Each structure stands twice: as C-alpha cells, then as structure tokens.
Amino acid sequence: MPIPKYETVMLPLLRMLEDGTARKFGDLVLVLEDQFNLDQTEREQMLPSGRITTFRSRIHWAATYMAQAGIVQRPQRGWLQITQRGTDVLARQPQNIDNEFLNQFPEFRDFRARSGVNVSSAGAVLETPRSSSNELSPEETLESSYQTLRLQLADDLLDRLRNGSPRFFEQVVIDLLVAMGYGGSRPGVAQAIGRTGDGGIDGVINEDKLGLDVVYVQAKRWANPVGSPTVHGFTGSLEGQRANKGVLITTSTFTKDAREFVHMIGKRIVLIDGVELAGYMIDHDVGVTSAAAYVVKRIDGDYFEEP
C-alpha cells in the first residue's frame, strides 16, 4: 500500500499510546510500519534531503501536531506519551483524527496562528511541495515550511531547557547574551554565578573592561508564568548590587502585571519569555546547528539587458 499521509497516522499512533505508557519513538515507527503493511522499499524510502525516511517523517509530524493540540506529550527526548486529553479523545471513539479534528483545541489554533501556515496541508508542504493543495506560490510555500520548522525547533529547545538542570540553564542564558554581543568577545566577560545565597542573581556580564557597566541576570526555568512579585524581588537584588540594568529570562511567560511593573520603575529591566528565548537561541546559533540551507535565486534582469 502507499505510504500513509501524516494525518492518516494520527489515530493509530494515539491508540498505540492508549495504556498511558511512555514509548520510544523508534519503537512506534517499527510497529506502525508493520501495521500499515509497508514493504521494504516503502520502509527505506527517504525524503529528498536523505536524512530521514518518509514514513518516519510523517509519524514525526503526526506526533508534533497532536502534541501541539495537547493530546500527546514528550516526557523526554525521543519518547511519546498520551495525555489525559488524549485519553478523553479516545473515549469518544473518533473515526478519524486530522488537523480539522485538532482545530477544536485552542492550543492547536494558537500554534496555527503562530506558524502562519495552512496546517491542513503543512505536512505535505514540508515533504513534497508539489502536492500542496493551497494557493501559495512556491516561494511562499518554502517560507511557510521554514516557519513551521522553526516553531518546532523552538518548542524542542524549550523542552530541552526545562528538562535540564538549573545550573545548565543559567549557563545557556549567559552564553546567549554573550552571543548577542553583550560584553564583546573578551575572555571572562560573563559568568554564571547562580547558587544558594546568590541574592537572586544568576549571572553577571561586564559590558566594559573595567566592569563599570554591569548587567545582572536572573534565569527562571519555570513552567508557570512569572508574576510581578518575582520581578519585584529581582529589582531588590539589583538594589543590593547598586545596579541599574538587569535581564530576567524564563522558559515560561510573564504575567501582564509583571510586564507593567518594569515600566513603572527607574531601573532598566528587560523581560525575555520562553518564545523570545528560543527565537534568540536560533538566531544566534546557541544550542542549534545548521542542518540544511536553501538558496532561492531569481533572474538577474541586468545581465540580460542587451546593449
């Protein structure tokens, strides 16, 4: 039989997780290959990039979209597990799960809005742009696919940060700020100092050689929103250091009150939430590496201008 589309894989994949046990992604791929009776050629068929099989890629996107809808989760890298919402979905005995079905969940609608793509065809766009049924031009399709891949990469980065140690997260934050140009490239310009009794300061960046201009950093590896009391506490920590500049970074979000608070005080405090953090890490190559590059070329009109 033909290799099933990624939407076709969604319901069988969810049913395999029905008992609540976390399972390795690779094991799921093998079982689904058998379930869909793929022959050896179909199992070995690769995407044009040559880096992953077509079927594994489609299972990956099926899992990705269901995770965005909150019906499966990744308890650790390379593992999948059903959520309570997923269990509730199966209890309704759906005949099919596709992007239209997932659109009932606000998290999935938000994902679609942030990615800026037509999710009903995104999987096909990412694998075979020619098969896309939407009205995007080839260049628009490429850009939409890039944005979807970037969004997934950002989500994966945040998962890694949340599952890492607090000390590692503090170092990531310092590495990022240095990569963004704070403090220049001088050795020892920045350091992570987070520890018990640190006064709420997790890192320090000297913006000049003499250390006359210092930026203090606090890193919150949280799942829940950061509220104004935490920002107020960070302000007090800056007072204790007689400092005027601070950066408060979290893997989650900031409440409206927290963001309003920083505009009411004299000190310069910058708040960076999880989405912004992941975006900066991607833009400044912190914790990521280039997998592929595509150059889009156009006709050089000047070259074809005949005298």
GUDREN-345846 format. One record per residue: residue in one letter; x, y, z of N, C-alpha, C in turn. Coordinates in steps of 0.2 Angstrom, whole numbers, padded with zeros to 4 digits, always signed. Each point is the difference from the previous one (the first is absolute). Example, Ala and Ser with C-alpha at 12.3 -4.5 7.8 and 13.67 -1.06 7.14 Angstrom:
BEGIN
a+0066-0028+0039-0004+0006+0000+0004+0006+0000 s-0002+0005-0004+0004+0006+0001-0004+0005+0003 
//
This chain:
BEGIN
m+0004-0006+0000-0004+0006+0000+0004+0006+0000 p-0002+0006-0002+0004+0006+0000+0001+0002+0007 i+0006+0004+0001+0002+0002+0006-0006+0005+0003 p-0003-0001+0005-0005+0004+0003+0002+0007+0001 k-0005+0005-0001+0001+0007+0002+0001+0001+0007 y+0003+0005+0002+0001+0001+0007-0007+0001+0004 e-0005+0002-0003-0006+0001+0004-0003-0007+0001 t+0001-0005-0005-0003-0007+0000+0003-0003+0006 v+0007+0002+0002+0003-0004+0005-0002+0002+0007 m-0003+0006+0001-0002+0003+0006-0004-0005+0005 l-0005-0002-0002-0005-0004+0004+0004-0007+0002 p+0003-0004-0005+0003-0006+0002+0006+0002+0005 l+0003+0005-0001+0006+0002+0005-0003+0001+0007 l-0005+0004+0000-0003+0001+0007-0003-0006+0003 r-0003-0004-0004-0002-0007+0003+0005-0004+0003 m+0006+0000-0003+0006-0003+0002+0002+0002+0007 l-0002+0006+0002+0002+0003+0006-0005+0000+0005 e-0006-0003-0001-0006+0000+0004+0001-0003+0007 d+0005-0004+0001+0001-0003+0007+0003+0005+0005 g+0003+0006-0003+0003+0005+0004+0007-0001+0001 t+0003-0005-0003+0007-0002+0001+0004+0005-0005 a+0006+0003+0002+0004+0003-0004+0004-0005-0005 r+0000+0002-0006+0003-0005-0005+0006+0004-0004 k+0005-0004-0002+0005+0003-0004-0003+0001-0007 f+0002+0006-0003-0002+0002-0006+0002-0005-0006 g+0006-0003+0001+0002-0005-0005-0004-0006+0000 d-0002-0002+0006-0004-0006+0001-0007+0001-0003 l-0002+0006+0000-0007+0001-0003+0000+0000-0007 v+0006+0002-0003+0001+0000-0007+0000-0007-0003 l+0003-0004+0004+0001-0007-0003-0007-0004+0001 v-0004+0001+0005-0006-0003+0001-0005+0003-0006 l+0000+0006-0001-0004+0003-0005+0002-0002-0007 e+0006-0001-0001+0002-0003-0007-0003-0006-0001 d-0001-0005+0005-0003-0006-0001-0007+0001+0000 q-0003+0004+0004-0007+0001+0000-0003+0003-0007 f+0004+0004-0003-0002+0002-0007+0003-0004-0006 n+0003-0006+0002+0002-0005-0005+0005+0003-0005 l+0004+0004+0002+0005+0003-0004+0005-0005-0003 d+0002+0000-0006+0005-0005-0002+0007+0004+0001 q+0005-0004-0002+0007+0002+0002+0001+0007-0004 t-0002+0000-0006+0002+0007-0004-0004+0006+0004 e-0006-0001+0002-0004+0005+0003+0003+0002+0007 r+0003-0005+0003+0003+0001+0007+0007+0004-0001 e+0003-0001-0006+0007+0003-0001-0001+0007-0004 q-0006+0001-0002+0000+0006-0004+0002+0007+0004 m+0004+0004-0003+0003+0005+0003-0003+0007-0002 l-0001+0005+0004-0001+0007-0003+0005+0002-0004 p-0001+0005-0004+0005+0003-0005+0007+0002+0004 s-0001+0002+0006+0006+0002+0004+0005-0006+0001 g-0003-0006+0000+0004-0006+0002+0001-0001+0007 r-0003+0003+0004+0002+0000+0007-0005-0004+0005 i-0006-0001-0003-0005-0004+0004-0005-0003-0005 t-0003-0006+0002-0004-0004-0004-0007+0004-0001 t-0003+0000-0005-0007+0003-0001-0005-0002+0005 f+0000-0006+0001-0005-0002+0005+0001+0002+0007 r+0007+0000+0002+0002+0002+0007-0002+0008+0000 s+0001+0003-0005-0001+0008+0000-0008+0001+0001 r-0004-0004-0003-0007+0001+0000-0002-0002+0007 i+0003-0005+0003-0002-0001+0007+0002+0005+0005 h+0006+0003-0002+0002+0006+0004-0005+0006+0000 w-0002+0001-0006-0005+0006-0001-0006-0002+0003 a-0003-0006+0000-0006-0002+0003+0001+0001+0008 a+0005-0002+0003+0002+0001+0007+0000+0007+0002 t+0004+0004-0005+0001+0007+0002-0007+0004+0000 y-0004-0001-0005-0007+0003+0000-0004-0002+0006 m+0000-0006+0002-0004-0003+0005+0003+0003+0007 a+0006+0001+0000+0003+0003+0006-0002+0007+0001 q+0000+0004-0006-0002+0007+0000-0008+0000+0002 a-0003-0005-0001-0007+0000+0002-0001-0002+0007 g+0005-0003+0003+0000-0002+0007-0003-0007+0002 i+0000-0004-0006-0002-0007+0001+0005-0005+0001 v+0006+0002-0001+0006-0004+0001+0006+0005+0003 q+0004-0003+0003+0006+0004+0003+0006-0004-0001 r+0006+0004+0001+0007-0003+0000+0003+0000+0007 p-0001-0005+0004+0003+0000+0006+0007+0001+0001 q+0004-0003-0006+0007+0001-0001+0001+0000-0007 r+0006+0001-0002+0002+0000-0007-0001-0007-0003 g-0003+0000-0006-0001-0006-0003-0005-0005+0003 w-0005+0003+0004-0005-0004+0003-0007+0003-0001 l-0005-0004+0000-0007+0003-0001-0004-0003+0005 q-0005+0004+0003-0005-0002+0005-0006+0003-0001 i-0006-0003+0001-0007+0003-0001-0001+0004+0006 t-0004+0005-0001-0002+0005+0006-0007-0002+0002 q-0002+0003+0005-0007-0001+0002-0005+0002-0005 r+0002+0006-0004-0004+0002-0005-0001-0005-0006 g+0006-0003-0001+0000-0006-0005-0004-0006+0002 t+0000-0001+0006-0004-0006+0003-0007+0002-0001 d-0002+0006+0001-0007+0002-0001-0002+0000-0007 v+0005+0002-0004-0002-0001-0008-0001-0007-0002 l+0004-0005+0002-0001-0007-0001-0007-0002+0002 a-0002+0002+0006-0006-0002+0003-0006+0002-0004 r+0001+0005-0004-0006+0002-0004+0000-0004-0007 q+0005-0005+0000+0000-0005-0006+0000+0004-0007 p+0004+0005-0001+0000+0003-0007+0002-0005-0005 q-0003+0002-0006+0001-0004-0006+0006+0002-0003 n+0002+0006+0001+0006+0003-0003+0003+0006+0004 i+0007+0001+0000+0003+0006+0003+0004+0003-0006 d-0002+0006-0001+0004+0004-0005+0001+0007+0003 n+0002+0005-0005+0001+0007+0003-0006+0003+0001 e-0005-0002-0004-0007+0003+0001-0003-0002+0007 f+0002-0006+0002-0002-0003+0007+0004+0004+0005 l+0006+0001-0001+0004+0003+0005-0001+0007+0001 n-0003+0003-0005-0002+0008+0000-0005+0001+0006 q-0003-0005+0003-0005+0002+0005+0004+0002+0007 f+0007-0001+0000+0003+0001+0006+0004+0007-0001 p-0001+0005+0005+0003+0007-0001+0007+0000-0001 e+0004-0005+0003+0007+0000+0000+0002-0002-0007 f-0003-0004-0004+0001-0001-0007-0002+0006-0004 r-0005+0003+0001-0002+0006-0004+0006+0005+0001 d+0002+0001+0006+0006+0005+0002+0006-0002-0004 f+0001-0006+0000+0006-0003-0004-0001+0002-0007 r-0005-0001-0003-0002+0002-0007+0001+0007-0001 a-0002+0004+0004+0001+0007+0000+0007+0003+0000 r+0004-0003+0005+0007+0001+0001+0004-0002-0006 s-0002-0006-0003+0004-0002-0006-0001+0003-0006 g-0006+0003-0001-0002+0003-0006-0001-0004-0006 v-0002-0006+0001-0001-0005-0006-0006-0003+0001 n-0002-0002-0006-0007-0004-0001+0002-0007+0003 v-0002-0002+0006+0002-0006+0003-0003-0006-0003 s-0005+0001-0004-0004-0006-0003+0005-0003-0006 s+0005+0004-0002+0004-0003-0005+0008+0001+0002 a+0001+0002+0006+0007+0001+0002+0004-0006-0001 g-0002-0006+0002+0004-0006+0000+0002-0001-0007 a-0005+0000-0005+0002-0001-0007+0004+0005-0003 v+0000+0007+0002+0004+0005-0002+0007-0001+0002 l+0001-0003+0006+0007-0001+0003+0003-0006-0004 e-0004-0004-0002+0003-0006-0003+0001+0000-0008 t-0006+0002-0003+0000+0001-0007-0004+0006-0002 p+0003+0006-0001-0003+0006-0001-0005-0001-0006 r+0002-0004-0005-0005+0000-0006-0007-0003+0001 s+0000-0003+0006-0007-0003+0002-0004+0004+0004 s+0002+0006+0001-0004+0005+0004-0006+0002-0003 s-0006+0000+0003-0006+0002-0003-0002+0007+0002 n+0004+0004+0003-0001+0007+0002+0002+0004-0006 e-0001+0007+0000+0001+0004-0005+0007+0004+0001 l+0004-0002+0004+0006+0003+0001+0005-0001-0006 s+0004+0005-0001+0005+0000-0006+0005-0005+0003 p+0005-0003-0004+0005-0004+0002+0005+0004+0005 e+0001+0006-0001+0004+0004+0005-0004+0001+0007 e-0006+0001+0000-0004+0001+0006-0001-0007+0003 t+0000-0005-0004+0000-0007+0003+0006-0002+0004 l+0006+0002-0003+0006-0001+0003+0001+0004+0007 e-0002+0006+0000+0000+0005+0006-0005-0003+0005 s-0006-0002-0002-0004-0003+0005+0003-0006+0003 s+0003-0005-0004+0003-0006+0003+0005+0002+0005 y+0004+0005-0002+0006+0002+0004-0003+0003+0007 q-0005+0003+0000-0003+0003+0006-0003-0006+0004 t-0003-0005-0003-0002-0006+0004+0006-0003+0003 l+0005-0001-0004+0006-0004+0003+0003+0004+0006 r+0000+0007-0001+0003+0004+0005-0004+0000+0006 l-0006+0000+0000-0005-0001+0006+0001-0006+0003 q+0001-0006-0003+0001-0006+0003+0007+0000+0003 l+0005+0002-0003+0007+0001+0003-0001+0004+0006 a-0003+0005+0000-0001+0004+0006-0003-0004+0006 d-0005-0004-0002-0004-0004+0005+0005-0005+0003 d+0004-0003-0004+0005-0005+0002+0005+0003+0004 l+0002+0006-0001+0005+0003+0004-0002+0002+0007 l-0006+0002+0000-0003+0001+0007-0001-0006+0004 d-0002-0006-0004+0000-0006+0004+0006-0002+0003 r+0006+0001-0004+0006-0002+0002+0002+0004+0006 l-0001+0007+0000+0001+0004+0006-0003-0002+0006 r-0007-0001-0001-0004-0002+0006+0002-0006+0003 n+0003-0005-0004+0002-0006+0003+0007+0000+0002 g+0004+0005-0001+0007+0000+0002+0000+0003+0007 s+0006+0000+0003+0001+0003+0007+0000+0007+0000 p-0002+0003+0006+0000+0007+0001+0007+0003-0002 r+0005-0003+0002+0007+0003-0001+0001+0000-0008 f-0002-0005-0003+0001+0000-0008-0004+0005-0003 f-0006+0001+0002-0004+0006-0002+0003+0007+0001 e+0003+0001+0006+0003+0006+0001+0006+0001-0005 q+0004-0005-0001+0006+0000-0005-0003+0002-0007 v-0005-0003-0002-0003+0001-0007-0002+0007+0000 v-0003+0003+0005-0002+0007+0000+0006+0005-0001 i+0005-0002+0003+0007+0004+0000+0003-0001-0007 d+0000-0006-0003+0003-0001-0006-0004+0004-0005 l-0007+0000+0000-0004+0004-0005+0001+0007+0001 l+0000+0003+0005+0002+0007+0001+0006+0002-0003 v+0005-0004+0001+0007+0002-0003+0000-0001-0007 a-0004-0005-0003-0001-0001-0007-0003+0006-0003 m-0005+0003+0004-0004+0006-0003+0005+0006+0000 g+0006+0000+0003+0004+0005+0000+0001+0004+0006 y-0003-0002+0005+0001+0003+0007+0007-0001+0003 g+0004+0005+0001+0006-0001+0003+0006-0001-0005 g-0002-0001-0007+0005-0001-0005+0003-0007+0001 s+0006-0001-0003+0003-0007+0000+0005-0001+0005 r+0001+0005+0005+0006-0001+0004-0001-0006+0005 p+0005-0004+0001+0000-0005+0005-0002+0002+0007 g-0005-0004+0003-0002+0001+0007-0005+0006+0000 v-0003+0002-0006-0004+0005+0000-0007-0001+0004 a-0001-0007+0000-0007-0001+0003+0001-0007+0004 q-0004-0001+0005+0000-0006+0004-0007-0001+0003 a-0001-0007+0001-0006-0002+0004+0002-0001+0007 i-0004+0003+0004+0002+0000+0007-0006-0003+0005 g-0005-0003-0004-0006-0002+0004+0002-0005+0005 r-0002+0001+0007+0001-0005+0005-0004+0003+0006 t+0000-0005+0005-0004+0002+0006+0004+0007+0003 g-0004+0004+0002+0002+0006+0003+0003+0005-0005 d-0002+0000-0007+0002+0004-0005-0003+0007+0000 g-0005+0001+0004-0004+0006+0000-0004+0001-0006 g-0002-0006-0003-0005+0001-0006+0004+0002-0006 i+0006-0001+0000+0004+0002-0006+0003-0007-0003 d-0001-0001-0006+0002-0007-0003+0006+0001-0005 g+0001+0006-0002+0006+0002-0004+0002+0007-0001 v+0006+0001-0002+0002+0007+0000+0004+0001-0007 i-0001+0006-0003+0003+0001-0006+0003+0007+0000 n+0007+0001-0001+0003+0006+0000+0000+0003-0007 e-0003+0006-0001-0001+0002-0006+0007+0005-0002 d+0004+0001+0005+0006+0003-0002+0006-0003+0004 k+0006+0002-0002+0006-0004+0003+0001+0001+0007 l-0002+0006+0003+0001+0001+0007-0006-0002+0004 g-0005-0002-0003-0006-0003+0004-0004+0006+0002 l+0000+0006-0003-0004+0006+0003-0007-0001-0002 d-0001-0003-0006-0007-0001-0002-0002-0008+0000 v-0004-0002+0005-0001-0007+0001-0008-0001-0001 v-0001-0006-0003-0007-0002-0001+0000-0007+0004 y-0006+0000+0004-0001-0005+0005-0006-0005-0003 v+0001-0006+0000-0005-0005-0003-0003-0004+0005 q-0006-0001-0001-0004-0005+0004-0003-0005-0005 a+0000-0007+0001-0003-0005-0004-0005-0004+0004 k-0006+0000-0003-0005-0004+0003-0002-0006-0005 r+0002-0006+0002-0002-0006-0004-0006-0003+0003 w-0006+0004-0002-0006-0001+0003-0005-0002-0006 a-0006-0004+0003-0005-0001-0005-0006+0005+0001 n-0001+0002+0006-0005+0005+0001+0002+0007-0001 p-0005+0005-0002+0002+0007-0001+0004+0003+0006 v+0004+0004-0002+0004+0004+0005-0004+0007+0001 g-0002+0001+0007-0004+0006+0002+0004+0005+0002 s-0003+0006+0002+0003+0006+0002+0004-0001+0007 p-0002-0004+0004+0004-0001+0006+0007-0002-0001 t+0001-0005-0005+0007-0002-0002+0004+0006-0003 v-0004+0003-0004+0004+0006-0003+0002+0005+0005 h-0005+0001+0005+0002+0005+0005+0006-0003+0004 g+0000-0006+0001+0006-0003+0004+0006+0001-0004 f+0000-0001-0006+0006+0001-0004+0002+0008+0000 t-0005+0004+0000+0002+0007+0001+0004+0001+0007 g-0003-0003+0005+0004+0001+0006+0007-0003+0000 s+0001-0005-0004+0007-0003+0000+0004+0005-0004 l-0003+0003-0005+0004+0005-0003+0002+0006+0004 e-0005+0002+0005+0002+0005+0005+0006-0002+0004 g+0000-0006+0002+0005-0003+0004+0007+0000-0003 q+0000+0000-0007+0006+0001-0004+0002+0007-0002 r-0005+0004+0002+0001+0007-0003+0000+0000-0007 a-0004-0004-0003+0000+0000-0008-0006+0003-0003 n+0000+0002-0006-0006+0003-0003-0002-0004-0006 k+0003-0006-0002-0002-0004-0006+0000-0007+0002 g-0006-0003-0002-0001-0007+0001-0004-0003-0006 v+0001-0007+0000-0003-0004-0005-0003-0006+0003 l-0007-0001+0000-0003-0005+0003-0003-0005-0005 i+0002-0006+0000-0001-0004-0006-0004-0006+0003 t-0005-0003-0003-0004-0006+0002-0002-0004-0006 t-0001-0006+0001-0002-0005-0005-0007+0000+0000 s-0004+0004+0004-0007+0000+0000-0002+0007-0003 t-0005+0003+0003-0002+0007-0002+0000+0005+0006 f-0002+0006-0001+0000+0005+0005-0008+0002+0000 t-0002+0001+0006-0007+0003+0001+0000+0007-0003 k-0006+0003-0001-0001+0007-0002+0002+0004+0005 d-0001-0001+0007+0002+0004+0005+0008+0000+0001 a+0003-0005-0002+0008+0000+0000+0002+0004-0005 r-0002+0000-0006+0002+0004-0006-0002+0008+0002 e-0005+0001+0003-0002+0007+0002+0005+0003+0005 f+0002-0005+0005+0004+0002+0005+0007+0003-0002 v+0003-0003-0005+0006+0002-0002+0000+0007-0004 h-0006+0002-0002-0001+0007-0003-0001+0005+0005 m-0001-0002+0007-0001+0005+0005+0006+0002+0004 i+0005-0004-0001+0006+0001+0004+0006+0004-0004 g+0004+0002+0004+0006+0004-0003+0005-0004-0003 k+0001-0006+0003+0005-0005-0003-0002-0003-0007 r+0005-0001-0004-0001-0003-0006+0000-0008+0000 i-0006-0003+0000+0000-0007+0001-0004-0003-0007 v+0004-0004-0003-0003-0003-0006-0003-0007+0002 l-0006-0002-0002-0003-0006+0001+0000-0004-0007 i+0003-0006+0000+0000-0005-0005-0004-0006+0001 d-0005-0001-0003-0004-0006+0001+0002-0006-0004 g-0003-0006+0001+0002-0006-0003+0001+0000-0008 v-0006+0003-0003+0000+0001-0007+0006+0004-0003 e+0001+0006+0004+0005+0004-0002+0007-0003+0001 l+0001-0004+0005+0006-0003+0002+0002-0005-0006 a-0005-0004-0001+0001-0005-0006+0002+0003-0006 g-0003+0005-0002+0001+0004-0006+0007+0003+0000 y+0002+0003+0005+0007+0003+0001+0005-0006-0001 m-0001-0006+0003+0005-0005+0000+0000-0002-0007 i-0005-0001-0004+0000-0002-0007+0004+0005-0004 d-0002+0007+0001+0003+0005-0004+0008+0001+0001 h+0002-0002+0006+0007+0001+0002+0004-0007+0001 d-0003-0005-0003+0003-0007+0000+0003-0002+0007 v-0005+0001+0005+0002-0003+0006-0004-0006+0001 g+0003-0006+0001-0003-0006+0001-0003-0003-0007 v+0001+0003-0005-0003-0003-0007+0006+0000-0005 t-0001-0004-0005+0005+0000-0005-0004+0000-0007 s+0003+0002-0005-0003+0000-0007-0001-0007-0002 a-0006-0002-0003-0001-0006-0003+0000+0000-0007 a-0003+0005-0003+0000+0001-0007-0001+0007-0002 a+0002+0002-0006-0001+0007-0002-0003+0000-0007 y-0004+0004-0002-0003+0001-0006+0000+0007-0003 v+0003+0001-0005+0001+0006-0003-0005+0001-0006 v-0004+0005+0001-0005+0002-0005+0002+0005-0005 k+0001-0002-0006+0003+0005-0005-0006+0002-0005 r+0002+0006-0003-0005+0004-0005+0004+0002-0006 i-0003+0001-0005+0003+0002-0006+0004+0007+0001 d+0006+0001-0002+0003+0006+0000-0001+0004-0006 g-0005+0005+0001-0003+0004-0006+0006+0004-0003 d+0005+0002+0004+0005+0004-0003+0004-0004-0005 y+0001-0006+0002+0005-0004-0004-0003-0001-0007 f-0007+0000-0001-0003-0002-0006-0002+0007-0004 e+0002+0005+0003-0001+0007-0004+0005+0000-0006 e-0002-0001-0006+0005+0001-0005+0001+0007-0002 p+0006+0002-0002+0002+0007-0002-0004+0002-0006 
//
